[in-house]
Amino acid sequence: MNKSELIKALAEQKKLHVDESTKIVSAFVDSIKEALVRGDRVEIRGFGSFKIKDYEGYVGRNPKTGDVVHVQPKKLPFFRPGKELKEFINS
Amino acid sequence: MAQTLTKAGIVDYIYERTDKNRAEIKDLVESILEIMKQSIKKDHALLVSGFGKFEAYDKQARKGRNPQTSETITLPPRKVVVFRLSRKFRAELNPS
């Protein structure tokens, strides 16, 4: 399933207009993204949690060519599925 | 200080951007999460463009050990869910 199918499924289930469903789903995703960009944690009961990990930059090498590469510091999100989601997937 | 966004915070965020009341939005958020869960289970994947992809994959059974009793146990095969972020979101998290 992708985002537009999610929007459609919500519209059908809740008898919403697709435009309205699009607004709701987009705001839902944006709220999570904005929180993570700020560096906040996200915790959704029954589904899971997201948190940002900070990685420091380092000097690495391209193993094929031996060239020195400078890897920039970066932020990456991590998702931990919640108990309910884990049980649901395995049931 | 890092804060935590919870369902209540998500409901507030949507409330400020639509003309629905909080109870309706709360119900819609629960529906979205339910559809997401069903989709991850049924399709083994859920792609949210601009954000990332949730994937369910199979883990083989493996031998484990109870660290307290050193007892060897076989962990059953199970499915795990991973999140892979999209290039777009990665770029938004790491503006150059």
N, CA and C atoms of all chains as a GROMACS GRO file, in nm:
protein
  561
    1MET      N    1   0.084  -0.119   0.000
    1MET     CA    2   0.000   0.000   0.000
    1MET      C    3   0.088   0.124   0.000
    2ASN      N    4   0.045   0.227  -0.070
    2ASN     CA    5   0.119   0.354  -0.066
    2ASN      C    6   0.028   0.463  -0.009
    3LYS      N    7   0.081   0.585  -0.009
    3LYS     CA    8   0.010   0.694   0.058
    3LYS      C    9  -0.127   0.722  -0.006
    4SER      N   10  -0.135   0.720  -0.139
    4SER     CA   11  -0.264   0.752  -0.202
    4SER      C   12  -0.366   0.642  -0.176
    5GLU      N   13  -0.319   0.517  -0.164
    5GLU     CA   14  -0.412   0.409  -0.131
    5GLU      C   15  -0.458   0.420   0.015
    6LEU      N   16  -0.368   0.467   0.100
    6LEU     CA   17  -0.404   0.491   0.240
    6LEU      C   18  -0.511   0.599   0.248
    7ILE      N   19  -0.492   0.706   0.170
    7ILE     CA   20  -0.589   0.816   0.166
    7ILE      C   21  -0.726   0.765   0.118
    8LYS      N   22  -0.724   0.683   0.014
    8LYS     CA   23  -0.848   0.627  -0.040
    8LYS      C   24  -0.918   0.538   0.061
    9ALA      N   25  -0.840   0.451   0.124
    9ALA     CA   26  -0.897   0.359   0.223
    9ALA      C   27  -0.963   0.435   0.338
   10LEU      N   28  -0.897   0.543   0.383
   10LEU     CA   29  -0.954   0.623   0.492
   10LEU      C   30  -1.082   0.691   0.447
   11ALA      N   31  -1.080   0.746   0.324
   11ALA     CA   32  -1.198   0.814   0.269
   11ALA      C   33  -1.317   0.719   0.263
   12GLU      N   34  -1.293   0.598   0.216
   12GLU     CA   35  -1.402   0.501   0.204
   12GLU      C   36  -1.456   0.457   0.340
   13GLN      N   37  -1.361   0.428   0.429
   13GLN     CA   38  -1.400   0.379   0.561
   13GLN      C   39  -1.478   0.484   0.640
   14LYS      N   40  -1.437   0.610   0.626
   14LYS     CA   41  -1.494   0.716   0.709
   14LYS      C   42  -1.590   0.806   0.632
   15LYS      N   43  -1.624   0.765   0.509
   15LYS     CA   44  -1.716   0.844   0.425
   15LYS      C   45  -1.673   0.990   0.414
   16LEU      N   46  -1.546   1.006   0.381
   16LEU     CA   47  -1.492   1.142   0.363
   16LEU      C   48  -1.469   1.166   0.215
   17HIS      N   49  -1.463   1.293   0.178
   17HIS     CA   50  -1.422   1.328   0.044
   17HIS      C   51  -1.271   1.305   0.037
   18VAL      N   52  -1.224   1.260  -0.082
   18VAL     CA   53  -1.081   1.229  -0.095
   18VAL      C   54  -0.992   1.351  -0.062
   19ASP      N   55  -1.039   1.471  -0.099
   19ASP     CA   56  -0.961   1.592  -0.068
   19ASP      C   57  -0.941   1.609   0.082
   20GLU      N   58  -1.048   1.579   0.154
   20GLU     CA   59  -1.044   1.594   0.299
   20GLU      C   60  -0.952   1.489   0.361
   21SER      N   61  -0.965   1.366   0.309
   21SER     CA   62  -0.883   1.256   0.355
   21SER      C   63  -0.734   1.285   0.329
   22THR      N   64  -0.708   1.346   0.211
   22THR     CA   65  -0.570   1.383   0.176
   22THR      C   66  -0.513   1.481   0.278
   23LYS      N   67  -0.595   1.580   0.314
   23LYS     CA   68  -0.553   1.681   0.411
   23LYS      C   69  -0.517   1.618   0.544
   24ILE      N   70  -0.605   1.528   0.590
   24ILE     CA   71  -0.586   1.464   0.720
   24ILE      C   72  -0.459   1.378   0.722
   25VAL      N   73  -0.445   1.293   0.619
   25VAL     CA   74  -0.330   1.203   0.615
   25VAL      C   75  -0.200   1.283   0.601
   26SER      N   76  -0.203   1.388   0.517
   26SER     CA   77  -0.082   1.469   0.500
   26SER      C   78  -0.044   1.539   0.629
   27ALA      N   79  -0.143   1.593   0.700
   27ALA     CA   80  -0.114   1.660   0.828
   27ALA      C   81  -0.060   1.559   0.929
   28PHE      N   82  -0.114   1.439   0.926
   28PHE     CA   83  -0.068   1.332   1.016
   28PHE      C   84   0.082   1.305   0.993
   29VAL      N   85   0.119   1.287   0.866
   29VAL     CA   86   0.260   1.259   0.833
   29VAL      C   87   0.347   1.380   0.865
   30ASP      N   88   0.298   1.501   0.831
   30ASP     CA   89   0.376   1.623   0.855
   30ASP      C   90   0.404   1.643   1.004
   31SER      N   91   0.305   1.612   1.088
   31SER     CA   92   0.324   1.633   1.232
   31SER      C   93   0.441   1.547   1.283
   32ILE      N   94   0.450   1.426   1.231
   32ILE     CA   95   0.558   1.335   1.273
   32ILE      C   96   0.692   1.384   1.217
   33LYS      N   97   0.692   1.420   1.089
   33LYS     CA   98   0.816   1.466   1.027
   33LYS      C   99   0.870   1.592   1.096
   34GLU      N  100   0.781   1.688   1.120
   34GLU     CA  101   0.825   1.813   1.183
   34GLU      C  102   0.885   1.790   1.320
   35ALA      N  103   0.822   1.700   1.396
   35ALA     CA  104   0.874   1.669   1.530
   35ALA      C  105   1.014   1.610   1.520
   36LEU      N  106   1.034   1.519   1.426
   36LEU     CA  107   1.165   1.455   1.411
   36LEU      C  108   1.270   1.554   1.361
   37VAL      N  109   1.231   1.644   1.273
   37VAL     CA  110   1.325   1.746   1.223
   37VAL      C  111   1.370   1.836   1.339
   38ARG      N  112   1.278   1.864   1.433
   38ARG     CA  113   1.314   1.942   1.552
   38ARG      C  114   1.404   1.863   1.646
   39GLY      N  115   1.411   1.733   1.626
   39GLY     CA  116   1.490   1.648   1.715
   39GLY      C  117   1.408   1.585   1.826
   40ASP      N  118   1.274   1.602   1.817
   40ASP     CA  119   1.187   1.543   1.919
   40ASP      C  120   1.165   1.394   1.893
   41ARG      N  121   1.122   1.327   1.998
   41ARG     CA  122   1.082   1.188   1.986
   41ARG      C  123   0.935   1.182   1.946
   42VAL      N  124   0.894   1.071   1.886
   42VAL     CA  125   0.753   1.052   1.856
   42VAL      C  126   0.712   0.917   1.914
   43GLU      N  127   0.604   0.918   1.990
   43GLU     CA  128   0.560   0.794   2.052
   43GLU      C  129   0.412   0.773   2.026
   44ILE      N  130   0.380   0.673   1.946
   44ILE     CA  131   0.240   0.646   1.912
   44ILE      C  132   0.200   0.512   1.974
   45ARG      N  133   0.120   0.521   2.078
   45ARG     CA  134   0.075   0.402   2.151
   45ARG      C  135   0.011   0.301   2.057
   46GLY      N  136   0.053   0.177   2.067
   46GLY     CA  137  -0.006   0.071   1.987
   46GLY      C  138   0.062   0.055   1.853
   47PHE      N  139   0.140   0.156   1.812
   47PHE     CA  140   0.204   0.147   1.681
   47PHE      C  141   0.356   0.140   1.695
   48GLY      N  142   0.414   0.243   1.752
   48GLY     CA  143   0.558   0.240   1.772
   48GLY      C  144   0.614   0.378   1.802
   49SER      N  145   0.745   0.387   1.810
   49SER     CA  146   0.807   0.516   1.840
   49SER      C  147   0.922   0.542   1.744
   50PHE      N  148   0.946   0.672   1.723
   50PHE     CA  149   1.057   0.715   1.639
   50PHE      C  150   1.151   0.799   1.723
   51LYS      N  151   1.279   0.783   1.697
   51LYS     CA  152   1.373   0.877   1.758
   51LYS      C  153   1.489   0.901   1.664
   52ILE      N  154   1.546   1.019   1.676
   52ILE     CA  155   1.655   1.058   1.588
   52ILE      C  156   1.788   1.021   1.652
   53LYS      N  157   1.874   0.959   1.573
   53LYS     CA  158   2.010   0.935   1.622
   53LYS      C  159   2.104   1.028   1.548
   54ASP      N  160   2.194   1.089   1.624
   54ASP     CA  161   2.295   1.177   1.566
   54ASP      C  162   2.423   1.098   1.540
   55TYR      N  163   2.474   1.107   1.420
   55TYR     CA  164   2.601   1.042   1.389
   55TYR      C  165   2.706   1.148   1.365
   56GLU      N  166   2.824   1.129   1.422
   56GLU     CA  167   2.932   1.224   1.397
   56GLU      C  168   2.993   1.197   1.261
   57GLY      N  169   3.054   1.300   1.206
   57GLY     CA  170   3.123   1.283   1.079
   57GLY      C  171   3.253   1.206   1.102
   58TYR      N  172   3.306   1.146   0.999
   58TYR     CA  173   3.434   1.077   1.012
   58TYR      C  174   3.504   1.075   0.876
   59VAL      N  175   3.634   1.048   0.880
   59VAL     CA  176   3.709   1.037   0.756
   59VAL      C  177   3.716   0.890   0.718
   60GLY      N  178   3.658   0.857   0.606
   60GLY     CA  179   3.658   0.718   0.563
   60GLY      C  180   3.735   0.702   0.434
   61ARG      N  181   3.732   0.583   0.382
   61ARG     CA  182   3.798   0.557   0.256
   61ARG      C  183   3.706   0.480   0.165
   62ASN      N  184   3.714   0.509   0.039
   62ASN     CA  185   3.644   0.428  -0.059
   62ASN      C  186   3.723   0.298  -0.072
   63PRO      N  187   3.664   0.186  -0.031
   63PRO     CA  188   3.740   0.062  -0.026
   63PRO      C  189   3.786   0.014  -0.165
   64LYS      N  190   3.719   0.061  -0.268
   64LYS     CA  191   3.756   0.018  -0.403
   64LYS      C  192   3.877   0.097  -0.455
   65THR      N  193   3.874   0.227  -0.432
   65THR     CA  194   3.977   0.312  -0.491
   65THR      C  195   4.080   0.358  -0.389
   66GLY      N  196   4.049   0.345  -0.262
   66GLY     CA  197   4.141   0.392  -0.158
   66GLY      C  198   4.135   0.542  -0.136
   67ASP      N  199   4.046   0.610  -0.209
   67ASP     CA  200   4.033   0.756  -0.191
   67ASP      C  201   3.980   0.791  -0.053
   68VAL      N  202   4.034   0.900   0.001
   68VAL     CA  203   3.985   0.948   0.130
   68VAL      C  204   3.853   1.021   0.108
   69VAL      N  205   3.751   0.986   0.187
   69VAL     CA  206   3.624   1.058   0.178
   69VAL      C  207   3.586   1.112   0.316
   70HIS      N  208   3.536   1.234   0.317
   70HIS     CA  209   3.490   1.292   0.443
   70HIS      C  210   3.340   1.267   0.455
   71VAL      N  211   3.302   1.186   0.553
   71VAL     CA  212   3.161   1.160   0.574
   71VAL      C  213   3.108   1.265   0.671
   72GLN      N  214   3.006   1.338   0.626
   72GLN     CA  215   2.948   1.446   0.706
   72GLN      C  216   2.867   1.390   0.823
   73PRO      N  217   2.857   1.468   0.933
   73PRO     CA  218   2.767   1.426   1.041
   73PRO      C  219   2.625   1.415   0.987
   74LYS      N  220   2.546   1.325   1.041
   74LYS     CA  221   2.410   1.310   0.988
   74LYS      C  222   2.312   1.269   1.098
   75LYS      N  223   2.186   1.294   1.069
   75LYS     CA  224   2.078   1.254   1.159
   75LYS      C  225   1.994   1.149   1.088
   76LEU      N  226   1.966   1.040   1.156
   76LEU     CA  227   1.881   0.937   1.097
   76LEU      C  228   1.774   0.895   1.198
   77PRO      N  229   1.651   0.875   1.151
   77PRO     CA  230   1.546   0.834   1.243
   77PRO      C  231   1.545   0.683   1.264
   78PHE      N  232   1.511   0.641   1.382
   78PHE     CA  233   1.493   0.499   1.410
   78PHE      C  234   1.353   0.471   1.456
   79PHE      N  235   1.297   0.362   1.406
   79PHE     CA  236   1.161   0.324   1.441
   79PHE      C  237   1.165   0.197   1.525
   80ARG      N  238   1.095   0.199   1.636
   80ARG     CA  239   1.078   0.078   1.717
   80ARG      C  240   0.932   0.041   1.719
   81PRO      N  241   0.896  -0.073   1.661
   81PRO     CA  242   0.755  -0.111   1.663
   81PRO      C  243   0.707  -0.131   1.806
   82GLY      N  244   0.583  -0.094   1.832
   82GLY     CA  245   0.524  -0.111   1.963
   82GLY      C  246   0.479  -0.255   1.984
   83LYS      N  247   0.448  -0.286   2.108
   83LYS     CA  248   0.411  -0.423   2.144
   83LYS      C  249   0.290  -0.471   2.063
   84GLU      N  250   0.189  -0.384   2.054
   84GLU     CA  251   0.066  -0.421   1.983
   84GLU      C  252   0.091  -0.450   1.836
   85LEU      N  253   0.176  -0.368   1.773
   85LEU     CA  254   0.207  -0.388   1.632
   85LEU      C  255   0.281  -0.520   1.613
   86LYS      N  256   0.379  -0.546   1.698
   86LYS     CA  257   0.455  -0.671   1.690
   86LYS      C  258   0.363  -0.791   1.703
   87GLU      N  259   0.272  -0.785   1.800
   87GLU     CA  260   0.181  -0.897   1.821
   87GLU      C  261   0.084  -0.913   1.705
   88PHE      N  262   0.040  -0.799   1.654
   88PHE     CA  263  -0.055  -0.800   1.543
   88PHE      C  264   0.008  -0.863   1.418
   89ILE      N  265   0.132  -0.824   1.388
   89ILE     CA  266   0.202  -0.874   1.270
   89ILE      C  267   0.226  -1.024   1.281
   90ASN      N  268   0.247  -1.072   1.403
   90ASN     CA  269   0.279  -1.213   1.424
   90ASN      C  270   0.158  -1.300   1.454
   91SER      N  271   0.040  -1.240   1.456
   91SER     CA  272  -0.078  -1.320   1.491
   91SER      C  273  -0.141  -1.384   1.367
   92MET      N  274   1.572   2.121   2.482
   92MET     CA  275   1.522   1.995   2.540
   92MET      C  276   1.434   1.924   2.437
   93ALA      N  277   1.464   1.800   2.415
   93ALA     CA  278   1.382   1.722   2.322
   93ALA      C  279   1.250   1.687   2.388
   94GLN      N  280   1.142   1.705   2.314
   94GLN     CA  281   1.011   1.671   2.366
   94GLN      C  282   0.960   1.547   2.295
   95THR      N  283   0.846   1.500   2.341
   95THR     CA  284   0.789   1.381   2.278
   95THR      C  285   0.653   1.413   2.218
   96LEU      N  286   0.639   1.382   2.092
   96LEU     CA  287   0.509   1.398   2.026
   96LEU      C  288   0.429   1.270   2.046
   97THR      N  289   0.309   1.285   2.100
   97THR     CA  290   0.223   1.169   2.121
   97THR      C  291   0.097   1.185   2.035
   98LYS      N  292   0.005   1.090   2.047
   98LYS     CA  293  -0.118   1.096   1.970
   98LYS      C  294  -0.192   1.228   1.994
   99ALA      N  295  -0.194   1.273   2.120
   99ALA     CA  296  -0.263   1.398   2.153
   99ALA      C  297  -0.202   1.515   2.075
  100GLY      N  298  -0.069   1.515   2.063
  100GLY     CA  299   0.000   1.621   1.990
  100GLY      C  300  -0.032   1.616   1.841
  101ILE      N  301  -0.042   1.495   1.789
  101ILE     CA  302  -0.075   1.477   1.647
  101ILE      C  303  -0.217   1.528   1.622
  102VAL      N  304  -0.309   1.495   1.713
  102VAL     CA  305  -0.448   1.542   1.701
  102VAL      C  306  -0.452   1.695   1.701
  103ASP      N  307  -0.378   1.758   1.792
  103ASP     CA  308  -0.373   1.905   1.798
  103ASP      C  309  -0.323   1.965   1.666
  104TYR      N  310  -0.217   1.904   1.614
  104TYR     CA  311  -0.156   1.952   1.490
  104TYR      C  312  -0.259   1.952   1.377
  105ILE      N  313  -0.333   1.841   1.365
  105ILE     CA  314  -0.432   1.830   1.257
  105ILE      C  315  -0.549   1.926   1.284
  106TYR      N  316  -0.588   1.938   1.411
  106TYR     CA  317  -0.698   2.026   1.452
  106TYR      C  318  -0.674   2.170   1.406
  107GLU      N  319  -0.549   2.214   1.418
  107GLU     CA  320  -0.516   2.352   1.379
  107GLU      C  321  -0.520   2.373   1.228
  108ARG      N  322  -0.520   2.264   1.153
  108ARG     CA  323  -0.512   2.276   1.007
  108ARG      C  324  -0.637   2.229   0.933
  109THR      N  325  -0.739   2.187   1.004
  109THR     CA  326  -0.863   2.143   0.940
  109THR      C  327  -0.982   2.201   1.017
  110ASP      N  328  -1.103   2.179   0.965
  110ASP     CA  329  -1.219   2.234   1.035
  110ASP      C  330  -1.298   2.127   1.108
  111LYS      N  331  -1.230   2.022   1.150
  111LYS     CA  332  -1.297   1.916   1.225
  111LYS      C  333  -1.272   1.933   1.374
  112ASN      N  334  -1.360   1.872   1.454
  112ASN     CA  335  -1.335   1.883   1.598
  112ASN      C  336  -1.240   1.773   1.645
  113ARG      N  337  -1.192   1.790   1.768
  113ARG     CA  338  -1.087   1.699   1.816
  113ARG      C  339  -1.130   1.553   1.822
  114ALA      N  340  -1.256   1.530   1.860
  114ALA     CA  341  -1.306   1.392   1.872
  114ALA      C  342  -1.305   1.322   1.736
  115GLU      N  343  -1.347   1.398   1.632
  115GLU     CA  344  -1.348   1.341   1.497
  115GLU      C  345  -1.205   1.309   1.453
  116ILE      N  346  -1.114   1.401   1.483
  116ILE     CA  347  -0.975   1.382   1.440
  116ILE      C  348  -0.912   1.264   1.514
  117LYS      N  349  -0.941   1.254   1.642
  117LYS     CA  350  -0.889   1.141   1.721
  117LYS      C  351  -0.931   1.009   1.656
  118ASP      N  352  -1.058   1.004   1.618
  118ASP     CA  353  -1.114   0.884   1.555
  118ASP      C  354  -1.046   0.857   1.420
  119LEU      N  355  -1.020   0.964   1.343
  119LEU     CA  356  -0.954   0.949   1.213
  119LEU      C  357  -0.811   0.900   1.229
  120VAL      N  358  -0.741   0.953   1.331
  120VAL     CA  359  -0.602   0.912   1.356
  120VAL      C  360  -0.598   0.763   1.391
  121GLU      N  361  -0.693   0.718   1.472
  121GLU     CA  362  -0.698   0.576   1.506
  121GLU      C  363  -0.723   0.491   1.380
  122SER      N  364  -0.810   0.543   1.292
  122SER     CA  365  -0.838   0.470   1.167
  122SER      C  366  -0.714   0.463   1.079
  123ILE      N  367  -0.642   0.575   1.069
  123ILE     CA  368  -0.519   0.577   0.988
  123ILE      C  369  -0.422   0.471   1.039
  124LEU      N  370  -0.402   0.468   1.172
  124LEU     CA  371  -0.308   0.373   1.231
  124LEU      C  372  -0.352   0.229   1.207
  125GLU      N  373  -0.483   0.206   1.214
  125GLU     CA  374  -0.536   0.073   1.193
  125GLU      C  375  -0.513   0.029   1.047
  126ILE      N  376  -0.538   0.120   0.953
  126ILE     CA  377  -0.517   0.089   0.812
  126ILE      C  378  -0.368   0.062   0.787
  127MET      N  379  -0.283   0.143   0.850
  127MET     CA  380  -0.137   0.123   0.834
  127MET      C  381  -0.096  -0.016   0.885
  128LYS      N  382  -0.147  -0.053   1.002
  128LYS     CA  383  -0.112  -0.183   1.060
  128LYS      C  384  -0.158  -0.298   0.969
  129GLN      N  385  -0.283  -0.287   0.921
  129GLN     CA  386  -0.337  -0.391   0.832
  129GLN      C  387  -0.251  -0.404   0.707
  130SER      N  388  -0.212  -0.288   0.654
  130SER     CA  389  -0.135  -0.288   0.530
  130SER      C  390   0.005  -0.348   0.550
  131ILE      N  391   0.068  -0.315   0.661
  131ILE     CA  392   0.200  -0.372   0.689
  131ILE      C  393   0.188  -0.524   0.702
  132LYS      N  394   0.080  -0.568   0.763
  132LYS     CA  395   0.061  -0.712   0.782
  132LYS      C  396   0.028  -0.782   0.650
  133LYS      N  397  -0.063  -0.723   0.574
  133LYS     CA  398  -0.113  -0.787   0.453
  133LYS      C  399  -0.014  -0.778   0.337
  134ASP      N  400   0.038  -0.657   0.310
  134ASP     CA  401   0.127  -0.637   0.195
  134ASP      C  402   0.275  -0.651   0.233
  135HIS      N  403   0.305  -0.665   0.359
  135HIS     CA  404   0.443  -0.666   0.410
  135HIS      C  405   0.516  -0.536   0.380
  136ALA      N  406   0.443  -0.434   0.335
  136ALA     CA  407   0.509  -0.306   0.308
  136ALA      C  408   0.407  -0.194   0.304
  137LEU      N  409   0.447  -0.080   0.351
  137LEU     CA  410   0.363   0.039   0.344
  137LEU      C  411   0.455   0.156   0.308
  138LEU      N  412   0.427   0.215   0.192
  138LEU     CA  413   0.512   0.323   0.142
  138LEU      C  414   0.444   0.457   0.165
  139VAL      N  415   0.508   0.544   0.241
  139VAL     CA  416   0.454   0.677   0.262
  139VAL      C  417   0.550   0.774   0.194
  140SER      N  418   0.513   0.822   0.075
  140SER     CA  419   0.607   0.902  -0.002
  140SER      C  420   0.644   1.030   0.074
  141GLY      N  421   0.768   1.068   0.065
  141GLY     CA  422   0.818   1.185   0.137
  141GLY      C  423   0.851   1.156   0.281
  142PHE      N  424   0.828   1.034   0.325
  142PHE     CA  425   0.856   0.999   0.463
  142PHE      C  426   0.941   0.872   0.470
  143GLY      N  427   0.886   0.762   0.425
  143GLY     CA  428   0.962   0.638   0.428
  143GLY      C  429   0.874   0.518   0.406
  144LYS      N  430   0.932   0.402   0.431
  144LYS     CA  431   0.863   0.277   0.403
  144LYS      C  432   0.871   0.186   0.525
  145PHE      N  433   0.758   0.129   0.561
  145PHE     CA  434   0.755   0.030   0.667
  145PHE      C  435   0.756  -0.107   0.600
  146GLU      N  436   0.846  -0.192   0.643
  146GLU     CA  437   0.855  -0.325   0.585
  146GLU      C  438   0.847  -0.430   0.692
  147ALA      N  439   0.773  -0.538   0.663
  147ALA     CA  440   0.770  -0.652   0.755
  147ALA      C  441   0.848  -0.763   0.689
  148TYR      N  442   0.947  -0.815   0.758
  148TYR     CA  443   1.016  -0.929   0.698
  148TYR      C  444   1.030  -1.042   0.799
  149ASP      N  445   1.056  -1.162   0.742
  149ASP     CA  446   1.060  -1.282   0.826
  149ASP      C  447   1.198  -1.303   0.886
  150LYS      N  448   1.197  -1.337   1.012
  150LYS     CA  449   1.322  -1.377   1.077
  150LYS      C  450   1.315  -1.526   1.103
  151GLN      N  451   1.425  -1.594   1.074
  151GLN     CA  452   1.431  -1.738   1.098
  151GLN      C  453   1.434  -1.767   1.246
  152ALA      N  454   1.394  -1.888   1.282
  152ALA     CA  455   1.410  -1.932   1.421
  152ALA      C  456   1.559  -1.936   1.452
  153ARG      N  457   1.595  -1.903   1.573
  153ARG     CA  458   1.737  -1.914   1.609
  153ARG      C  459   1.749  -1.954   1.755
  154LYS      N  460   1.868  -2.002   1.785
  154LYS     CA  461   1.892  -2.044   1.922
  154LYS      C  462   1.928  -1.923   2.006
  155GLY      N  463   1.865  -1.914   2.119
  155GLY     CA  464   1.896  -1.806   2.210
  155GLY      C  465   1.930  -1.862   2.345
  156ARG      N  466   1.957  -1.773   2.438
  156ARG     CA  467   1.995  -1.821   2.570
  156ARG      C  468   1.938  -1.726   2.673
  157ASN      N  469   1.883  -1.781   2.776
  157ASN     CA  470   1.839  -1.698   2.887
  157ASN      C  471   1.963  -1.658   2.967
  158PRO      N  472   1.999  -1.529   2.964
  158PRO     CA  473   2.125  -1.488   3.027
  158PRO      C  474   2.126  -1.512   3.178
  159GLN      N  475   2.007  -1.523   3.237
  159GLN     CA  476   2.005  -1.540   3.383
  159GLN      C  477   2.027  -1.686   3.423
  160THR      N  478   1.972  -1.776   3.342
  160THR     CA  479   1.982  -1.918   3.380
  160THR      C  480   2.076  -1.996   3.287
  161SER      N  481   2.125  -1.928   3.180
  161SER     CA  482   2.210  -1.992   3.078
  161SER      C  483   2.139  -2.106   3.006
  162GLU      N  484   2.011  -2.109   3.018
  162GLU     CA  485   1.932  -2.213   2.955
  162GLU      C  486   1.923  -2.184   2.805
  163THR      N  487   1.945  -2.283   2.721
  163THR     CA  488   1.933  -2.263   2.577
  163THR      C  489   1.788  -2.280   2.535
  164ILE      N  490   1.741  -2.185   2.457
  164ILE     CA  491   1.604  -2.194   2.409
  164ILE      C  492   1.600  -2.166   2.260
  165THR      N  493   1.500  -2.216   2.191
  165THR     CA  494   1.486  -2.186   2.049
  165THR      C  495   1.384  -2.075   2.035
  166LEU      N  496   1.431  -1.963   1.978
  166LEU     CA  497   1.338  -1.854   1.955
  166LEU      C  498   1.262  -1.884   1.827
  167PRO      N  499   1.132  -1.874   1.830
  167PRO     CA  500   1.051  -1.911   1.712
  167PRO      C  501   1.070  -1.811   1.598
  168PRO      N  502   1.044  -1.855   1.473
  168PRO     CA  503   1.050  -1.760   1.362
  168PRO      C  504   0.944  -1.652   1.383
  169ARG      N  505   0.973  -1.531   1.342
  169ARG     CA  506   0.875  -1.425   1.362
  169ARG      C  507   0.896  -1.317   1.258
  170LYS      N  508   0.801  -1.229   1.252
  170LYS     CA  509   0.809  -1.116   1.159
  170LYS      C  510   0.852  -0.992   1.236
  171VAL      N  511   0.937  -0.913   1.174
  171VAL     CA  512   0.975  -0.787   1.236
  171VAL      C  513   0.946  -0.672   1.140
  172VAL      N  514   0.921  -0.554   1.198
  172VAL     CA  515   0.889  -0.438   1.116
  172VAL      C  516   1.007  -0.340   1.121
  173VAL      N  517   1.052  -0.298   1.005
  173VAL     CA  518   1.158  -0.197   1.000
  173VAL      C  519   1.108  -0.076   0.922
  174PHE      N  520   1.170   0.038   0.951
  174PHE     CA  521   1.136   0.162   0.881
  174PHE      C  522   1.258   0.206   0.801
  175ARG      N  523   1.238   0.231   0.673
  175ARG     CA  524   1.347   0.284   0.590
  175ARG      C  525   1.306   0.424   0.544
  176LEU      N  526   1.389   0.522   0.575
  176LEU     CA  527   1.346   0.658   0.543
  176LEU      C  528   1.367   0.690   0.396
  177SER      N  529   1.287   0.780   0.344
  177SER     CA  530   1.297   0.818   0.203
  177SER      C  531   1.410   0.917   0.185
  178ARG      N  532   1.460   0.924   0.061
  178ARG     CA  533   1.567   1.019   0.029
  178ARG      C  534   1.525   1.162   0.062
  179LYS      N  535   1.400   1.193   0.032
  179LYS     CA  536   1.350   1.329   0.053
  179LYS      C  537   1.354   1.365   0.202
  180PHE      N  538   1.304   1.275   0.284
  180PHE     CA  539   1.302   1.302   0.428
  180PHE      C  540   1.444   1.306   0.484
  181ARG      N  541   1.531   1.220   0.432
  181ARG     CA  542   1.670   1.220   0.475
  181ARG      C  543   1.734   1.356   0.447
  182ALA      N  544   1.702   1.412   0.329
  182ALA     CA  545   1.756   1.543   0.292
  182ALA      C  546   1.699   1.653   0.383
  183GLU      N  547   1.571   1.638   0.422
  183GLU     CA  548   1.510   1.738   0.509
  183GLU      C  549   1.570   1.734   0.650
  184LEU      N  550   1.610   1.615   0.692
  184LEU     CA  551   1.673   1.601   0.824
  184LEU      C  552   1.816   1.652   0.824
  185ASN      N  553   1.878   1.647   0.705
  185ASN     CA  554   2.019   1.684   0.694
  185ASN      C  555   2.039   1.791   0.587
  186PRO      N  556   1.991   1.914   0.613
  186PRO     CA  557   2.007   2.019   0.513
  186PRO      C  558   2.156   2.049   0.495
  187SER      N  559   2.200   2.062   0.371
  187SER     CA  560   2.344   2.086   0.351
  187SER      C  561   2.374   2.234   0.345
   0.00000   0.00000   0.00000
